[in-house]
Amino acid sequence: MVAPLPHDPGPHWGEVGIHGLHRQREWDAVASVSELPIDGDEAWLVVLADWRVVTEYGHTADAPGLAATLRLAPPYRARAVRRPGHWMVAGRRIETVELPHLGAADELELAWDGAERTVRIDDMPTVAGVPLLERLAGARFPTYVVTARRIVETTWEVEVSPL
């Protein structure tokens, strides 16, 4: 005759509800405002380091007033969404650089794997370098990928990630 197996009281980590890593925080600041001078139900904007406001989507009659609702130091990207009876405004810090010599380009990707540099401007490969971005990324990581998007004129939003 075989004795029954003892009950296992330990944690069962494979069970539903316990999984992976937590989701990264999407916003650095969030505010609720009763009234905003916005036509429509949503607006996206970027507040630059000099407090200039660039509206990317939607129409705001008072973009600086909208930007002032968040207690966040610029530069940052913000989104305002109309909810019943109020507006929700959220902002996320970004990094910006001035790149005056890129002509009419709108997007840039730069990668360094320790041996070879790859640069794509508006999705077209090029042998041209971008020394400012190379110095910025190289000071942080030995190998890296830099993505940049034009915000306005010579101001670009930059993200640097390790490779």
VOMAR-112777 format. One line per field, with one value per atom (N, C-alpha, C): x, y, z; residue in three letters; residue number from 1; atom name. Coordinates in nm, 4 decimals, m for minus. Each point is the difference from the previous one (the first is absolute). Layout:
u = X/...
v = Y/...
w = Z/...
r = ala/...
k = NUM/...
a = CA/...
This chain:
u = 0.0827/m0.0827/0.0886/m0.0406/0.0792/m0.0658/0.0835/m0.0510/m0.0264/m0.1059/m0.0276/0.1106/0.0237/0.1010/m0.0466/0.0940/m0.0398/m0.0448/m0.0842/m0.0479/0.1156/0.0133/0.1073/m0.0526/0.0368/m0.0503/0.0812/0.1067/0.0883/m0.0659/0.0653/m0.0560/0.0032/m0.0992/m0.0079/0.0170/0.1242/0.0303/m0.0497/m0.0333/m0.0502/m0.1484/m0.0654/m0.1435/m0.0319/m0.1217/m0.0466/0.0109/0.0429/0.0072/0.1407/0.0911/0.1392/0.0837/0.0581/0.0726/0.1008/0.1032/0.0973/0.0290/0.0382/0.0371/m0.1169/0.0032/m0.1045/0.0139/m0.1083/0.0012/0.0717/0.0837/0.0714/m0.0966/0.0328/m0.0818/0.0001/m0.1183/m0.0109/0.0103/m0.0491/m0.0039/0.0763/0.0650/0.0722/m0.0888/m0.1048/m0.0922/m0.1387/m0.1010/m0.1384/m0.0796/m0.0913/m0.0842/m0.1419/m0.0935/m0.1400/m0.0383/m0.0603/m0.0333/m0.1455/m0.0738/m0.1419/m0.0236/0.0745/m0.0204/0.1329/0.0048/0.1176/m0.0457/0.0780/m0.0374/0.0378/m0.0672/0.0321/m0.1251/0.0146/m0.1077/0.0139/m0.1033/0.0060/0.0136/0.0357/0.0064/0.1410/0.0996/0.1352/0.1019/0.1166/0.1103/0.1323/0.0973/0.1368/0.0898/0.0938/0.0925/0.1342/0.0990/0.1344/0.0350/0.0488/0.0466/0.1524/0.0610/0.1453/0.0671/0.1307/0.0769/m0.0196/m0.0247/m0.0210/m0.1484/m0.0825/m0.1439/m0.0819/0.0630/m0.0805/m0.0851/m0.1219/m0.0909/m0.0265/0.0213/m0.0240/m0.1194/m0.1085/m0.1183/0.0161/m0.0055/0.0154/m0.1331/m0.1020/m0.1316/m0.1062/m0.1072/m0.1064/0.0265/m0.0963/0.0139/m0.0219/0.0993/m0.0125/0.0034/m0.0978/m0.0027/0.1059/0.0391/0.0970/0.0940/0.0891/0.0919/0.0880/0.0541/0.0785/m0.0821/m0.1277/m0.0862/m0.0193/m0.0137/m0.0115/0.1282/0.1141/0.1288/0.0217/m0.0526/0.0192/m0.0790/m0.0923/m0.0786/0.0846/0.1097/0.0881/0.1147/0.0340/0.1168/0.1192/0.0491/0.1057/0.0952/0.1286/0.0996/0.0174/0.0048/0.0178/0.1434/0.0214/m0.0943/m0.0817/m0.1236/m0.0850/m0.1067/m0.0539/m0.1093/m0.1255/m0.1119/m0.1225/m0.1189/m0.0990/m0.1244/m0.1157/m0.1002/m0.1208/m0.1190/m0.0839/m0.1169/m0.1218/m0.1095/m0.1242/m0.0695/m0.0414/m0.0818/m0.1269/m0.1056/m0.1227/0.0252/m0.0165/0.0127/0.1398/0.1039/0.1358/0.0949/0.1229/0.1069/0.1064/0.0589/0.1168/0.1203/0.1047/0.1221/0.1151/0.0805/0.1134/0.1244/0.1147/0.1253/0.1122/0.0893/0.1169/0.1229/0.1032/0.1236/0.0634/0.0632/0.0734/0.1350/0.0885/0.1306/0.0018/0.0471/0.0062/0.1417/0.0325/0.1285/m0.0254/0.0917/m0.0052/0.0894/m0.0578/0.0741/m0.0263/0.0805/m0.0278/0.0393/0.0781/0.0552/m0.0652/m0.1257/m0.0640/m0.1032/m0.0011/m0.0883/m0.1465/m0.0694/m0.1442/m0.0339/0.0974/m0.0248/m0.0920/m0.0741/m0.0912/0.0324/0.0684/0.0329/0.1434/0.0613/0.1385/0.0204/0.0784/0.0388/0.1501/0.0675/0.1445/0.0328/0.0816/0.0370/0.1501/0.0557/0.1431/0.0109/0.0563/0.0125/0.1407/0.0842/0.1375/0.0979/m0.0512/0.0859/m0.0506/m0.1306/m0.0575/m0.1110/0.0013/m0.1040/m0.0993/m0.1291/m0.1060/m0.0857/m0.0252/m0.0830/m0.1080/m0.1233/m0.1133/m0.0707/m0.0157/m0.0711/m0.1239/m0.1160/m0.1282/m0.0031/0.0452/m0.0007/0.0929/0.0906/0.0968/0.1395/0.0739/0.1360/0.0909/0.0931/0.0956/0.1333/0.1073/0.1316/0.0294/m0.0871/0.0195/m0.0121/0.0788/m0.0090/m0.0743/m0.0346/m0.0625/0.0808/0.1138/0.0936/m0.0624/m0.0934/m0.0631/m0.0721/m0.0754/m0.0718/0.0958/0.1064/0.0994/0.0676/0.0342/0.0603/m0.0985/m0.1253/m0.1034/m0.0216/m0.0152/m0.0250/0.1256/0.1152/0.1250/0.0378/m0.0447/0.0271/m0.0840/m0.1050/m0.0894/0.0214/0.0233/0.0080/0.1135/0.0660/0.1055/m0.0562/m0.1169/m0.0707/m0.1421/m0.0575/m0.1261/m0.0820/m0.1261/m0.0901/m0.0600/0.0038/m0.0599/m0.1109/m0.1182/m0.1074/m0.0334/m0.0250/m0.0301/m0.1129/m0.0878/m0.1133/m0.0066/m0.0135/m0.0089/m0.1305/0.0109/m0.1189/m0.0390/0.0946/m0.0233/0.1358/0.0093/0.1211/0.1226/0.0933/0.1232/m0.0048/m0.1150/m0.0133/m0.0505/0.0751/m0.0301/m0.0194/m0.0933/m0.0167/0.0910/0.0767/0.1009/m0.0216/0.0132/0.0003/0.1274/0.0740/0.1237/m0.0205/0.0302/m0.0169/0.1263/0.0318/0.1146/m0.0321/0.1027/m0.0187/0.0287
v = m0.1166/0.1166/0.1249/0.1041/0.1217/0.1122/0.0739/0.1116/0.1195/0.0806/0.1174/0.1048/0.0749/0.1055/0.1136/0.0658/0.1111/0.1205/0.0838/0.1212/0.0997/0.0646/0.0980/0.1403/0.0598/0.1329/0.1141/m0.0267/0.1034/0.0864/0.1094/0.0899/m0.0660/0.0294/m0.0514/0.1192/0.0359/0.1216/m0.0010/m0.1125/m0.0060/0.0299/0.0201/0.0258/0.1346/0.0131/0.1251/0.1130/0.1172/0.1165/0.0315/m0.0917/0.0258/m0.0243/0.1071/m0.0139/0.1127/m0.0249/0.0956/0.1248/0.1024/0.1277/0.0972/0.0961/0.1015/0.0890/0.0633/0.0911/0.1287/0.0505/0.1246/0.1162/0.0953/0.1200/0.0763/0.0384/0.0692/0.1515/0.0550/0.1447/0.0409/0.1153/0.0540/0.0892/0.0566/0.0859/m0.0096/0.0058/m0.0057/0.1041/0.0690/0.1011/m0.0082/0.0390/0.0088/0.1481/0.0485/0.1413/0.0107/0.0958/0.0112/0.0545/0.0999/0.0589/0.0246/m0.0274/0.0301/0.0610/0.0923/0.0633/m0.0877/m0.1136/m0.0948/m0.0258/0.0069/m0.0395/m0.1501/m0.0741/m0.1446/m0.0708/m0.1270/m0.0830/m0.0419/0.0377/m0.0460/0.0943/0.0116/0.0790/m0.0614/0.0008/m0.0425/0.1206/0.0214/0.1112/m0.0299/0.0786/m0.0099/0.1359/0.0014/0.1227/m0.0054/0.0948/0.0016/0.0654/m0.0122/0.0499/0.1499/0.0767/0.1446/0.0341/m0.0997/0.0108/0.0270/m0.0078/0.0069/m0.1261/0.0135/m0.1138/m0.0323/m0.1254/m0.0475/m0.0943/0.0350/m0.0851/m0.1010/m0.1292/m0.1050/m0.0551/0.0073/m0.0500/0.0782/0.0317/0.0759/0.1482/0.0790/0.1451/0.0577/0.0708/0.0633/0.1505/0.0667/0.1461/0.0591/m0.0739/0.0487/m0.1142/m0.0365/m0.1108/0.0239/0.1214/0.0208/m0.0210/0.0370/m0.0237/m0.1477/m0.0769/m0.1454/m0.0578/0.0448/m0.0497/0.0335/0.1132/0.0437/m0.0843/m0.0824/m0.0820/m0.1097/m0.0373/m0.1048/0.0627/m0.0572/0.0449/m0.0854/0.0330/m0.0788/0.0951/m0.0162/0.0851/m0.0434/0.0951/m0.0367/m0.0438/m0.0713/m0.0339/m0.1247/m0.0023/m0.1174/m0.0070/m0.1184/m0.0277/m0.0125/0.0605/m0.0026/m0.0417/m0.0552/m0.0405/0.0456/0.0610/0.0412/m0.0728/m0.0581/m0.0755/0.0473/0.0290/0.0438/m0.1225/0.0159/m0.0990/0.0723/m0.0712/0.0683/0.0944/0.1293/0.0999/0.0509/m0.0553/0.0475/m0.0484/0.0458/m0.0418/m0.0719/m0.1041/m0.0658/0.0402/0.0468/0.0415/m0.0811/m0.0588/m0.0814/0.0442/m0.0064/0.0412/m0.0972/m0.0146/m0.0873/0.0772/0.0011/0.0713/m0.0622/0.0852/m0.0457/0.0699/m0.0490/0.0635/0.0618/0.1224/0.0668/0.0485/0.0102/0.0567/0.0874/0.0903/0.0845/m0.0622/m0.0329/m0.0576/0.0870/0.1049/0.0958/m0.0465/m0.1072/m0.0344/m0.1220/m0.0262/m0.1184/0.0322/0.1212/0.0367/m0.0258/m0.0638/m0.0230/m0.1350/m0.0711/m0.1327/0.0099/m0.1070/m0.0032/m0.1095/m0.1060/m0.1110/m0.0433/m0.0495/m0.0431/m0.1191/m0.0951/m0.1142/m0.0203/m0.0121/m0.0154/m0.1165/m0.0933/m0.1159/m0.0207/m0.0400/m0.0321/m0.1311/m0.1026/m0.1310/m0.0274/0.1014/m0.0145/m0.0151/m0.0331/m0.0166/0.0769/0.0122/0.0626/0.0982/0.1158/0.1000/m0.0085/0.0049/0.0005/0.1237/0.0744/0.1199/m0.0081/0.0255/0.0078/0.1334/0.0766/0.1274/m0.0119/0.0198/m0.0210/m0.1365/m0.0998/m0.1410/m0.0311/0.0912/m0.0229/m0.0110/m0.1082/m0.0125/0.1097/0.0424/0.1032/m0.0260/0.0502/m0.0125/0.1202/0.1003/0.1205/m0.0333/0.0660/m0.0172/0.1164/m0.0166/0.1079/0.0090/0.0728/0.0024/0.0353/0.0946/0.0387/m0.1195/m0.0741/m0.1163/m0.1129/m0.0159/m0.1028/0.0286/0.1266/0.0365/m0.0187/0.0419/m0.0125/m0.1460/m0.0861/m0.1421/m0.0697/0.0325/m0.0637/0.0297/0.1137/0.0337/m0.0849/m0.0632/m0.0799/m0.1504/m0.0454/m0.1441/m0.0303/m0.1160/m0.0352/m0.0369/m0.0613/m0.0259/0.0534/0.0525/0.0722/0.0093/0.0393/0.0379/0.1351/0.0939/0.1310/0.0172/0.0368/0.0370/0.1459/0.0732/0.1421/0.0360/0.0880/0.0479/0.1512/0.0659/0.1461/0.0425/0.0969/0.0582/0.1252/0.0919/0.1241/0.0594/0.0532/0.0649/m0.0875/0.0450/m0.0767/m0.0770/m0.0044/m0.0690/m0.1422/m0.0974/m0.1414/m0.0668/m0.0934/m0.0860/m0.1206/m0.0352/m0.1043/m0.1062/m0.1260/m0.1120/m0.0801/m0.0260/m0.0763/m0.1286/m0.1141/m0.1298/m0.0827/m0.0858/m0.0892/m0.1048/m0.0432/m0.1024/m0.1351
w = 0.0000/0.0000/0.0000/m0.0768/m0.0156/0.0795/0.0761/0.0801/m0.0907/0.0281/m0.0840/0.0159/m0.1075/0.0028/0.0908/0.0718/0.0866/m0.0843/0.0559/m0.0656/m0.0104/m0.1156/m0.0216/0.0305/0.1161/0.0355/m0.0605/m0.0740/m0.0539/m0.1055/m0.0356/m0.1016/m0.1376/m0.0783/m0.1368/m0.0941/m0.0299/m0.0733/m0.1433/m0.0525/m0.1367/m0.0086/0.1130/0.0009/m0.0646/m0.0464/m0.0603/0.1026/m0.0450/0.0881/0.0460/m0.0111/0.0387/m0.1238/m0.0528/m0.1251/m0.0164/m0.0702/m0.0505/0.0799/m0.0714/0.0589/m0.0043/0.0899/m0.0003/m0.1223/m0.0388/m0.1127/0.0390/m0.0910/0.0279/0.0082/0.0839/0.0144/m0.1320/m0.0463/m0.1273/0.0158/0.1116/0.0192/0.1246/m0.0049/0.1155/0.0861/m0.0585/0.0750/m0.0626/0.0852/m0.0461/0.0781/m0.0678/0.0668/m0.0549/0.0830/m0.0396/0.0030/m0.1079/m0.0126/m0.0437/0.0589/m0.0331/m0.1406/m0.0424/m0.1322/m0.0688/m0.1296/m0.0811/m0.1319/m0.0548/m0.1269/m0.1192/m0.0150/m0.1069/m0.0820/m0.1316/m0.0895/m0.0231/0.0265/m0.0178/0.1333/m0.0057/0.1201/0.0392/m0.0803/0.0287/m0.0624/0.0627/m0.0550/0.0437/m0.0896/0.0286/m0.0228/0.0923/m0.0188/0.0641/m0.0393/0.0554/0.0572/0.1238/0.0626/m0.0017/m0.0693/m0.0154/0.1206/0.0061/0.1147/0.0221/m0.1063/0.0147/0.0199/0.0303/0.0258/m0.1257/m0.1186/m0.1223/m0.0062/m0.0493/m0.0084/m0.1469/m0.0369/m0.1358/0.0054/m0.0674/m0.0032/m0.1126/0.0341/m0.1000/m0.0491/0.0843/m0.0393/0.0766/m0.0676/0.0640/m0.0130/0.0422/m0.0063/0.1390/0.0485/0.1315/m0.0172/0.0592/m0.0053/0.0919/0.1034/0.0981/0.0376/m0.0918/0.0260/0.1220/0.0228/0.1221/0.1273/m0.0020/0.1167/0.0250/m0.1069/0.0130/0.0576/m0.0492/0.0485/0.1467/0.0444/0.1387/0.1002/m0.0468/0.0932/0.0647/m0.0643/0.0552/0.0768/0.1117/0.0761/m0.0435/m0.1183/m0.0607/m0.0712/0.0258/m0.0656/m0.1454/m0.0924/m0.1402/m0.0269/m0.1089/m0.1055/0.0360/m0.0498/0.0193/m0.1076/m0.0151/m0.0927/0.0846/m0.0414/0.0779/m0.0858/0.0686/m0.0652/0.0880/m0.0610/0.0716/m0.0610/0.0864/m0.0457/0.0780/m0.0723/0.0645/0.0605/0.1249/0.0709/0.0439/0.0344/0.0422/0.1181/m0.0232/0.1053/0.0273/m0.0640/0.0240/m0.1106/0.0080/m0.0913/0.0799/m0.0577/0.0573/m0.0860/0.0658/m0.0693/0.0572/m0.0878/0.0436/m0.0762/0.0669/m0.0636/0.0284/m0.0983/0.0132/m0.0460/0.0843/m0.0346/m0.1246/m0.0776/m0.1176/m0.0018/m0.0834/m0.0190/m0.1387/m0.0094/m0.1299/m0.0272/m0.1279/m0.0439/m0.1217/m0.0254/m0.1188/m0.1067/m0.1148/m0.1125/m0.1236/m0.0180/m0.1077/m0.1403/m0.0138/m0.1309/m0.0640/0.0298/m0.0570/m0.1075/m0.0478/m0.1107/0.0313/m0.0954/0.0126/0.0620/0.0524/0.0576/0.1213/0.0250/0.1144/0.1010/m0.0427/0.0898/m0.0224/0.1073/m0.0072/0.0920/m0.0444/0.0843/m0.0150/0.1120/0.0028/0.0921/m0.0470/0.0823/m0.0048/0.1130/0.0110/0.0760/m0.0645/0.0640/0.0511/0.0019/0.0461/m0.1146/m0.1188/m0.1157/m0.1216/m0.0110/m0.1181/0.0376/m0.0652/0.0211/m0.1160/0.0329/m0.1004/0.0229/m0.1060/0.0096/m0.1071/0.0412/m0.0933/0.0255/m0.1065/0.0089/m0.0873/0.0594/m0.0683/m0.0675/0.0729/m0.0405/m0.1183/m0.0325/m0.1072/0.0603/m0.0311/0.0540/m0.0548/0.0841/m0.0408/0.0702/m0.0578/0.0631/0.0877/m0.0062/0.0807/0.1477/0.0802/0.1442/0.0636/0.1243/0.0775/0.1292/m0.0034/0.1121/0.1348/0.0017/0.1261/0.0636/m0.0793/0.0535/0.0365/m0.0755/0.0313/0.1341/0.0255/0.1292/0.1140/m0.0212/0.1016/0.0383/m0.0977/0.0266/0.0517/m0.0570/0.0406/0.1438/0.0522/0.1402/0.0951/m0.0503/0.0847/m0.0129/m0.1230/m0.0249/m0.0965/0.0154/m0.0953/m0.1381/m0.0040/m0.1247/0.0181/m0.1062/0.0190/m0.1277/0.0183/m0.1089/0.0395/m0.0915/0.0220/m0.1029/0.0464/m0.0918/0.0274/m0.1080/0.0138/m0.0962/0.0467/m0.0787/0.0091/m0.1145/m0.0008/0.0675/0.0908/0.0627/m0.0769/m0.0098/m0.0734/m0.0373/m0.1205/m0.0491/0.0256/0.0854/0.0249/0.1322/0.0648/0.1289/m0.0223/0.0536/m0.0171/0.1357/0.0058/0.1174/m0.0198/0.1049/m0.0116/0.1076/m0.0389/0.0937/m0.0218/0.1087/m0.0061/0.0782/m0.0648/0.0646/m0.0187/0.0982/m0.0199/m0.1062/m0.0706/m0.1029/0.0592
r = met/met/met/val/val/val/ala/ala/ala/pro/pro/pro/leu/leu/leu/pro/pro/pro/his/his/his/asp/asp/asp/pro/pro/pro/gly/gly/gly/pro/pro/pro/his/his/his/trp/trp/trp/gly/gly/gly/glu/glu/glu/val/val/val/gly/gly/gly/ile/ile/ile/his/his/his/gly/gly/gly/leu/leu/leu/his/his/his/arg/arg/arg/gln/gln/gln/arg/arg/arg/glu/glu/glu/trp/trp/trp/asp/asp/asp/ala/ala/ala/val/val/val/ala/ala/ala/ser/ser/ser/val/val/val/ser/ser/ser/glu/glu/glu/leu/leu/leu/pro/pro/pro/ile/ile/ile/asp/asp/asp/gly/gly/gly/asp/asp/asp/glu/glu/glu/ala/ala/ala/trp/trp/trp/leu/leu/leu/val/val/val/val/val/val/leu/leu/leu/ala/ala/ala/asp/asp/asp/trp/trp/trp/arg/arg/arg/val/val/val/val/val/val/thr/thr/thr/glu/glu/glu/tyr/tyr/tyr/gly/gly/gly/his/his/his/thr/thr/thr/ala/ala/ala/asp/asp/asp/ala/ala/ala/pro/pro/pro/gly/gly/gly/leu/leu/leu/ala/ala/ala/ala/ala/ala/thr/thr/thr/leu/leu/leu/arg/arg/arg/leu/leu/leu/ala/ala/ala/pro/pro/pro/pro/pro/pro/tyr/tyr/tyr/arg/arg/arg/ala/ala/ala/arg/arg/arg/ala/ala/ala/val/val/val/arg/arg/arg/arg/arg/arg/pro/pro/pro/gly/gly/gly/his/his/his/trp/trp/trp/met/met/met/val/val/val/ala/ala/ala/gly/gly/gly/arg/arg/arg/arg/arg/arg/ile/ile/ile/glu/glu/glu/thr/thr/thr/val/val/val/glu/glu/glu/leu/leu/leu/pro/pro/pro/his/his/his/leu/leu/leu/gly/gly/gly/ala/ala/ala/ala/ala/ala/asp/asp/asp/glu/glu/glu/leu/leu/leu/glu/glu/glu/leu/leu/leu/ala/ala/ala/trp/trp/trp/asp/asp/asp/gly/gly/gly/ala/ala/ala/glu/glu/glu/arg/arg/arg/thr/thr/thr/val/val/val/arg/arg/arg/ile/ile/ile/asp/asp/asp/asp/asp/asp/met/met/met/pro/pro/pro/thr/thr/thr/val/val/val/ala/ala/ala/gly/gly/gly/val/val/val/pro/pro/pro/leu/leu/leu/leu/leu/leu/glu/glu/glu/arg/arg/arg/leu/leu/leu/ala/ala/ala/gly/gly/gly/ala/ala/ala/arg/arg/arg/phe/phe/phe/pro/pro/pro/thr/thr/thr/tyr/tyr/tyr/val/val/val/val/val/val/thr/thr/thr/ala/ala/ala/arg/arg/arg/arg/arg/arg/ile/ile/ile/val/val/val/glu/glu/glu/thr/thr/thr/thr/thr/thr/trp/trp/trp/glu/glu/glu/val/val/val/glu/glu/glu/val/val/val/ser/ser/ser/pro/pro/pro/leu/leu/leu
k = 1/1/1/2/2/2/3/3/3/4/4/4/5/5/5/6/6/6/7/7/7/8/8/8/9/9/9/10/10/10/11/11/11/12/12/12/13/13/13/14/14/14/15/15/15/16/16/16/17/17/17/18/18/18/19/19/19/20/20/20/21/21/21/22/22/22/23/23/23/24/24/24/25/25/25/26/26/26/27/27/27/28/28/28/29/29/29/30/30/30/31/31/31/32/32/32/33/33/33/34/34/34/35/35/35/36/36/36/37/37/37/38/38/38/39/39/39/40/40/40/41/41/41/42/42/42/43/43/43/44/44/44/45/45/45/46/46/46/47/47/47/48/48/48/49/49/49/50/50/50/51/51/51/52/52/52/53/53/53/54/54/54/55/55/55/56/56/56/57/57/57/58/58/58/59/59/59/60/60/60/61/61/61/62/62/62/63/63/63/64/64/64/65/65/65/66/66/66/67/67/67/68/68/68/69/69/69/70/70/70/71/71/71/72/72/72/73/73/73/74/74/74/75/75/75/76/76/76/77/77/77/78/78/78/79/79/79/80/80/80/81/81/81/82/82/82/83/83/83/84/84/84/85/85/85/86/86/86/87/87/87/88/88/88/89/89/89/90/90/90/91/91/91/92/92/92/93/93/93/94/94/94/95/95/95/96/96/96/97/97/97/98/98/98/99/99/99/100/100/100/101/101/101/102/102/102/103/103/103/104/104/104/105/105/105/106/106/106/107/107/107/108/108/108/109/109/109/110/110/110/111/111/111/112/112/112/113/113/113/114/114/114/115/115/115/116/116/116/117/117/117/118/118/118/119/119/119/120/120/120/121/121/121/122/122/122/123/123/123/124/124/124/125/125/125/126/126/126/127/127/127/128/128/128/129/129/129/130/130/130/131/131/131/132/132/132/133/133/133/134/134/134/135/135/135/136/136/136/137/137/137/138/138/138/139/139/139/140/140/140/141/141/141/142/142/142/143/143/143/144/144/144/145/145/145/146/146/146/147/147/147/148/148/148/149/149/149/150/150/150/151/151/151/152/152/152/153/153/153/154/154/154/155/155/155/156/156/156/157/157/157/158/158/158/159/159/159/160/160/160/161/161/161/162/162/162/163/163/163
a = N/CA/C/N/CA/C/N/CA/C/N/CA/C/N/CA/C/N/CA/C/N/CA/C/N/CA/C/N/CA/C/N/CA/C/N/CA/C/N/CA/C/N/CA/C/N/CA/C/N/CA/C/N/CA/C/N/CA/C/N/CA/C/N/CA/C/N/CA/C/N/CA/C/N/CA/C/N/CA/C/N/CA/C/N/CA/C/N/CA/C/N/CA/C/N/CA/C/N/CA/C/N/CA/C/N/CA/C/N/CA/C/N/CA/C/N/CA/C/N/CA/C/N/CA/C/N/CA/C/N/CA/C/N/CA/C/N/CA/C/N/CA/C/N/CA/C/N/CA/C/N/CA/C/N/CA/C/N/CA/C/N/CA/C/N/CA/C/N/CA/C/N/CA/C/N/CA/C/N/CA/C/N/CA/C/N/CA/C/N/CA/C/N/CA/C/N/CA/C/N/CA/C/N/CA/C/N/CA/C/N/CA/C/N/CA/C/N/CA/C/N/CA/C/N/CA/C/N/CA/C/N/CA/C/N/CA/C/N/CA/C/N/CA/C/N/CA/C/N/CA/C/N/CA/C/N/CA/C/N/CA/C/N/CA/C/N/CA/C/N/CA/C/N/CA/C/N/CA/C/N/CA/C/N/CA/C/N/CA/C/N/CA/C/N/CA/C/N/CA/C/N/CA/C/N/CA/C/N/CA/C/N/CA/C/N/CA/C/N/CA/C/N/CA/C/N/CA/C/N/CA/C/N/CA/C/N/CA/C/N/CA/C/N/CA/C/N/CA/C/N/CA/C/N/CA/C/N/CA/C/N/CA/C/N/CA/C/N/CA/C/N/CA/C/N/CA/C/N/CA/C/N/CA/C/N/CA/C/N/CA/C/N/CA/C/N/CA/C/N/CA/C/N/CA/C/N/CA/C/N/CA/C/N/CA/C/N/CA/C/N/CA/C/N/CA/C/N/CA/C/N/CA/C/N/CA/C/N/CA/C/N/CA/C/N/CA/C/N/CA/C/N/CA/C/N/CA/C/N/CA/C/N/CA/C/N/CA/C/N/CA/C/N/CA/C/N/CA/C/N/CA/C/N/CA/C/N/CA/C/N/CA/C/N/CA/C/N/CA/C/N/CA/C/N/CA/C/N/CA/C/N/CA/C/N/CA/C/N/CA/C/N/CA/C/N/CA/C/N/CA/C/N/CA/C/N/CA/C/N/CA/C/N/CA/C/N/CA/C/N/CA/C/N/CA/C/N/CA/C/N/CA/C/N/CA/C/N/CA/C
